[in-house]
Amino acid sequence: MSMDIVEYKRIVVALRPSLLSIARRIVGNNEDAEDVVQDVCLKIWHGRESFNKLDNVEAYSTTMVKNLSIDKLRARKPYSDEMELLGKADEARLPDSLLEVKEVQEAIRRIIAMLPPLQQRILQMKDLEGYETSEISEITGIAPEAVRNNLSRARKRTRELYVMYYQTQQTATE
């Protein structure tokens, strides 16, 4: 017999504060901690068939939070190294050029924030955190084909909006 929605909610409501606290200590911020705990909650729900076989759901969930938090830190590291490298390259640039790069980065962040939440999440998981399509599918609970479709739409829309932004910037400077 698998876990039903009432049992799931009871378990998740009871575990969530401690799981959030653990994730926050490891990843260092609330947003990433929320993402980790959300992923664990999804995994609990999708694995509910086998959860009644576990002796200690809390211990299992805590281990999942620790592992996903560490994965999140590892995924962040290459991005941090890249940003550090860009920062060193920026030191050699003229102040105007540096300002331009920061404006473009901010514009891209705003563009991504305009995407539907699922597309934002999939784009972040794939392009920034380095998850594979199958992992994203497992975490989000949507089919791999839907992950690929959402990723494709997110990238296409980001490109379209960036081109519009770029054209507007070019027109403004002429």
N, C-alpha and C positions, 0 to 999 in steps of 0.2 A: 504494500500500500504506500502511495507517495504522499508527500506533504501537500496539504490543501492551502488555499489562499489565507485562511484564518490562522493556521499554524505558521505559515511563512511570515505574515505580518507580526505575529507575536514574537517570533524569533528575531526578526530584523529590527523591530522597535527596541527590543531589549539589548541587542548587540551594537546597534549603530553608534551610540555615544563613545563606547570604548574603542570601537574600530576606527572612528574618526580621530580620536586622540592618538592612537598608535600611528596612523597614516600621517597625521600632522607633524608628529615628532620626526618621522623619517624624511618626508618630502619637504617640510619646511614652510608650507603655505596652505591656506584653507582650500583654495580652488583645486589644486592637485589632490589634496586629501579627499575632497568630495568626489572627484573623479574616480579615485581608487576604491572608495567605499561603494560607490554606485556600481562599479564593475564587479565587485565582490557580491553585492546584493543580486545582480543579474545572474552571476554564476550560481549562486545559491538557488535561485528560482529555476534556472535551466537544469540544474542537477538535482532537483527535488526528488526525483525517482530514487536516487541512491542515498539521500541524506538520512533517511530513517535507519540505514545500516550503520551510521556513524555513532560512536560512543559519545563523542564530545564535539558538537557543532561549533561551539564557541572556540575551541582550540583550533579546529580546522579553518574557521573563518579568520581567526587572528593570523594564522600562518599564511593564508591567501593574501591578507592585507599587507603583511610584511613583504612577501615576495613581489606583489604588484607594485608596492611603493619603491622597492629597490629597482625593479624594472623601469619605473618612471624616472628615477634618478639616473640610471644608466642611459636611458633614451635621451635625457636632457644633456648629458655630457658632450656628445659630439656637437650638438647645437651650441653649447657654451664655448667649446673649443673654436668652432667656426666663427662665433661672434667675437671672440678674443682675437682671432687672426684678422678679422675684418677691422677690429679696433686698431690693431697695429698698422694695418695698411692705411687706415684713416689718418693716422698721425702724420703721414707723409703728404697728405692732401691739403689743398688750400681750404680755408674755412668755408668758402662758398660751396665747394664741392661736398664737403662734409655735411653741411646743412641740407643740401639737396638729397643726399643718401638718407638722412634721418627723416626727411619729409616723405620720401618714397616708402620707407619702411612703415611709417605711421599710416600712410594712405592704404597700404596693403593690409595692415591690421584692421583698419576701419572697414575695408571692403569685405574681408573675411567675416567680420562681425555682422555684416548685412545678410549673410547667407542663412538659410533655414538651419535651425539648431542641429539636426541630424547631419546635414552636409558639413557644417562647421566641425563637428566632432569627428567625423570620418576623415576629413581633410587633415585635421590636427593629428589624429592617430596615425595616419599613413605617412604624411609628408614631414611632420615634425618629430613624432615619437618613434617612427620606424616600424610600426606594427605591420604584419603581413595581412593580406585580405582575409585569409582564413581565421586569423586571430581576431580581427575586427568583427567578423561575422559571429564568432563565438561570444565575444564580449557584448555586442549589441543585440544579439538574438535575431539578426536579419540574415537572409540568404546571401551567400557570396556574390551572386549576380547583382543583387540590390546594392551591396556595398560598392561594387564596381560602377554601377549606374550612378549612384549618388556622388561618388568621387569624381566621375567624369563630368557630371553636371556642375559640381562645385568648382572644379578647375576651369571649366569653360566660362562660367559666370564670373569668376575672379578675373580671368583674362579680359573678358568683355568690359567689366567695370574699370579695370586698370587702363585699358586703351582709352576709354572715355575720360578718365582722370588725366592721363598723359596728354591727350589732345587739348583738354581744357587748360592744362598748365602751359602748353606750347602757345596757345592762343593768347593767354594772359601775358606772356612775356614778349609778344610781338608788338 
